[in-house]
Amino acid sequence: MAFTDECWHAIARIYTEILRHPFVTGLTDGSLPRESFRFYAVQDALYLRDFARALSLAAARAPREDWIIMFNEHAAGALKVERTLHESFFRDFGLSPDEVAATPLAPTNLAYTSYLLAVAHGGPFHEALAALLPCYWIYWEVGRALEQRGSPDPLYTRWIGTYASDEFGGVVRAVLEAANATAAQRAPAEREAMLRHFVATSRYEWMFWDMGSRRESWPV
């Protein structure tokens, strides 16, 4: 069994719960409040700053030159390509880039990004790769699943199309190939560590949707 097959089997319940989450179902039936999507989009833009940093840290430890190039390009893409998507949303919401940048990280966002940065900074490449993988893979799978359902809301349709696209799919496939090639060279205990990180950040993906739905704030 390929390592990524093992990973997906391990998060089957988590992924099912993601597809059932009111935030996700609200994108396709049009019931998601714009205020919740606005909150999510701002927090996602803030998340991507640290996701890009974690990608660059992983690239610095990558054992192959093509992976060094790939993950550094992905870091730049997280800040450039997806920034374009978010900024189109922010124009619709009447938000300036300065207002977005000044927004504090929600508790779940801070916990998730702190986890990614800790693993990418302090751990070996194979662990960083496993921790970063769910953000790629789950978004692609969610995008494809939601594209089949469709949405009555043009804004949500635009978001869905970004992650269901063939272009994004090609990016995800390359990372999946890197994960399988990396895991094939690791000892059983190292593969177990990769799997633990993959499951942990997959749980954070569910929590991120839930954070958006609740418009999570600091309690004190």
C-alpha positions as CSV (number, residue, x, y, z in Angstrom):
1,M,0.0,0.0,0.0
2,A,1.3,3.4,-0.9
3,F,1.9,5.8,2.0
4,T,-0.7,8.2,0.8
5,D,-3.3,5.4,0.6
6,E,-2.5,4.6,4.2
7,C,-2.9,8.3,5.0
8,W,-6.3,8.7,3.4
9,H,-7.6,5.5,5.0
10,A,-6.5,7.0,8.4
11,I,-8.5,10.2,7.9
12,A,-11.6,8.7,6.3
13,R,-13.8,9.7,9.2
14,I,-12.3,13.2,9.4
15,Y,-12.8,13.8,5.7
16,T,-16.4,12.5,5.9
17,E,-17.0,15.0,8.8
18,I,-15.5,17.8,6.7
19,L,-17.9,17.2,3.9
20,R,-20.8,17.1,6.4
21,H,-19.8,20.3,8.1
22,P,-22.3,23.2,7.8
23,F,-19.6,25.5,6.5
24,V,-18.8,23.2,3.6
25,T,-22.4,22.2,2.8
26,G,-23.4,25.9,3.1
27,L,-21.0,26.7,0.2
28,T,-23.1,24.5,-2.2
29,D,-26.6,25.0,-0.9
30,G,-26.1,28.8,-0.5
31,S,-26.9,28.8,3.2
32,L,-23.4,29.9,4.4
33,P,-23.7,33.4,5.7
34,R,-21.5,35.9,3.9
35,E,-20.2,37.1,7.3
36,S,-18.8,33.6,8.0
37,F,-17.2,33.3,4.6
38,R,-15.7,36.8,5.0
39,F,-14.3,35.7,8.4
40,Y,-12.9,32.5,6.8
41,A,-11.3,34.3,3.9
42,V,-9.5,36.8,6.1
43,Q,-8.2,34.1,8.4
44,D,-7.2,31.9,5.4
45,A,-5.2,34.8,4.0
46,L,-3.4,35.1,7.3
47,Y,-2.9,31.3,7.5
48,L,-1.2,31.4,4.1
49,R,1.5,33.7,5.3
50,D,2.7,31.1,7.8
51,F,1.9,28.1,5.5
52,A,4.3,29.8,3.0
53,R,7.0,30.1,5.7
54,A,6.6,26.4,6.6
55,L,6.9,25.5,2.9
56,S,10.1,27.4,2.6
57,L,11.5,25.7,5.7
58,A,10.6,22.3,4.3
59,A,12.2,23.3,1.0
60,A,15.5,24.1,2.8
61,R,15.6,20.5,4.1
62,A,14.4,18.8,1.0
63,P,16.8,16.0,-0.2
64,R,16.2,16.5,-3.9
65,E,16.8,19.7,-6.0
66,D,13.5,19.4,-7.8
67,W,11.7,19.4,-4.4
68,I,13.7,22.4,-3.3
69,I,12.4,24.2,-6.4
70,M,8.9,22.9,-6.1
71,F,8.3,23.8,-2.5
72,N,9.8,27.2,-2.8
73,E,7.6,27.8,-5.9
74,H,4.6,26.7,-3.8
75,A,5.6,29.1,-1.1
76,A,5.6,31.9,-3.6
77,G,2.3,30.7,-5.0
78,A,0.6,30.6,-1.7
79,L,1.4,34.3,-1.3
80,K,0.9,35.4,-4.9
81,V,-1.7,33.3,-6.7
82,E,-4.1,32.7,-3.7
83,R,-3.6,36.3,-2.6
84,T,-5.2,37.3,-5.9
85,L,-8.2,35.1,-5.1
86,H,-8.5,36.5,-1.6
87,E,-8.1,40.1,-2.7
88,S,-11.0,39.7,-5.2
89,F,-13.1,38.6,-2.2
90,F,-11.9,41.5,-0.1
91,R,-12.9,44.0,-2.7
92,D,-16.4,42.5,-2.6
93,F,-16.4,42.9,1.2
94,G,-14.9,46.4,1.2
95,L,-11.8,45.3,3.1
96,S,-8.4,46.8,2.5
97,P,-5.1,44.8,2.6
98,D,-4.1,46.8,5.7
99,E,-7.3,45.8,7.4
100,V,-6.8,42.2,6.6
101,A,-3.1,42.2,7.8
102,A,-4.1,43.9,11.1
103,T,-6.6,41.2,11.9
104,P,-5.5,38.9,14.8
105,L,-5.2,35.2,14.2
106,A,-8.2,33.3,15.6
107,P,-7.3,30.7,18.3
108,T,-7.6,27.7,15.9
109,N,-5.6,29.5,13.2
110,L,-2.8,30.3,15.6
111,A,-2.7,26.7,16.9
112,Y,-2.7,25.3,13.4
113,T,0.0,27.6,12.0
114,S,2.1,27.2,15.2
115,Y,2.0,23.4,14.7
116,L,3.1,23.6,11.1
117,L,5.9,26.0,11.8
118,A,7.1,24.0,14.8
119,V,7.3,20.8,12.7
120,A,8.8,22.5,9.7
121,H,11.4,24.3,11.8
122,G,12.3,21.6,14.3
123,G,11.7,18.4,12.5
124,P,13.2,16.5,9.5
125,F,11.9,17.0,6.0
126,H,9.7,13.9,5.9
127,E,7.7,15.1,9.0
128,A,7.3,18.6,7.6
129,L,6.0,17.2,4.3
130,A,3.5,15.0,6.0
131,A,2.2,17.9,8.2
132,L,1.8,20.2,5.1
133,L,0.1,17.6,2.9
134,P,-3.5,17.8,4.2
135,C,-3.8,21.5,3.3
136,Y,-3.1,20.6,-0.3
137,W,-4.9,17.3,-0.6
138,I,-8.0,17.9,1.4
139,Y,-8.7,21.2,-0.4
140,W,-8.4,19.5,-3.7
141,E,-10.7,16.7,-2.7
142,V,-13.2,19.1,-1.2
143,G,-13.1,21.3,-4.3
144,R,-13.8,18.4,-6.6
145,A,-16.6,17.1,-4.4
146,L,-18.3,20.5,-4.2
147,E,-17.9,21.2,-7.9
148,Q,-20.1,18.1,-8.5
149,R,-22.8,19.6,-6.2
150,G,-22.6,23.1,-7.6
151,S,-23.6,26.3,-5.9
152,P,-26.2,29.0,-6.4
153,D,-23.8,31.6,-5.1
154,P,-21.3,33.0,-7.7
155,L,-18.8,33.9,-5.0
156,Y,-18.8,30.4,-3.6
157,T,-18.7,29.0,-7.1
158,R,-15.5,31.0,-7.7
159,W,-13.9,29.6,-4.6
160,I,-14.9,26.0,-5.4
161,G,-13.5,26.3,-8.9
162,T,-10.1,27.4,-7.7
163,Y,-9.5,24.2,-5.7
164,A,-11.3,21.9,-8.2
165,S,-9.2,23.1,-11.1
166,D,-6.8,20.9,-13.1
167,E,-4.0,23.3,-12.4
168,F,-4.4,22.9,-8.6
169,G,-4.8,19.1,-9.1
170,G,-1.4,19.0,-10.8
171,V,0.2,20.7,-7.9
172,V,-1.4,18.3,-5.4
173,R,-0.4,15.2,-7.4
174,A,3.3,16.4,-7.4
175,V,3.2,16.7,-3.6
176,L,1.6,13.3,-3.3
177,E,4.3,11.8,-5.4
178,A,6.9,13.4,-3.2
179,A,5.2,12.1,-0.1
180,N,5.2,8.5,-1.4
181,A,8.8,8.7,-2.6
182,T,9.9,10.1,0.8
183,A,8.0,7.6,2.9
184,A,9.4,4.7,0.8
185,Q,12.9,5.6,2.1
186,R,11.9,5.9,5.7
187,A,12.0,3.3,8.5
188,P,8.7,2.1,10.0
189,A,9.0,4.4,13.0
190,E,9.6,7.4,10.7
191,R,6.6,6.5,8.6
192,E,4.5,6.4,11.8
193,A,5.7,9.9,12.7
194,M,4.7,11.1,9.2
195,L,1.2,9.5,9.6
196,R,0.7,11.1,13.0
197,H,1.5,14.6,11.6
198,F,-0.8,14.0,8.7
199,V,-3.7,13.0,10.9
200,A,-3.1,15.9,13.3
201,T,-3.2,18.5,10.6
202,S,-6.1,16.9,8.9
203,R,-8.0,17.4,12.2
204,Y,-6.9,21.0,12.1
205,E,-8.4,21.3,8.6
206,W,-11.8,20.3,10.1
207,M,-11.3,22.8,12.9
208,F,-10.5,25.5,10.4
209,W,-13.9,25.1,8.7
210,D,-15.5,25.0,12.1
211,M,-13.7,28.1,13.2
212,G,-15.1,29.9,10.1
213,S,-18.6,28.7,10.8
214,R,-18.5,30.0,14.4
215,R,-16.4,33.1,13.5
216,E,-14.2,32.1,16.4
217,S,-12.8,34.7,18.7
218,W,-10.7,34.7,21.8
219,P,-12.9,34.1,24.9
220,V,-10.9,36.5,27.1
